[in-house]
Amino acid sequence: MNLLTRRGVTAPRRGITDQTNLHYLGSTTMYSMHEALARDRMREHEQRSRQARLARELAAERRWHRVSLHARAAQARHARRVSRAAVR
């Protein structure tokens, strides 16, 4: 049985011989190359995801640090006002 006549396999593209198409369909080298490329893309995606997550965490830390500085300054102002009111 010819690989091209199996169910789910399309007919050869125009300009490509049956032999070329058979080689491409059954080539373990091509399969391995595509698998390696897919793994590389997955690794790159995971690395970008880790970097984005780290950037979000650092941005959140900076925001909370600014909020805490603002809260400490407000608490200090409030304490000064209370101490001035107690003296009067």
Secondary structure, DSSP 8 states (H G I E B T S, - for coil): --GGGSTT-----TT--HHHHHHHHH-HHHHHHHHHHHHHHHHHHHHHHHHHHHHHHHHHHHHHHHHHHHHHHHHHHHHHHHHHHHH-
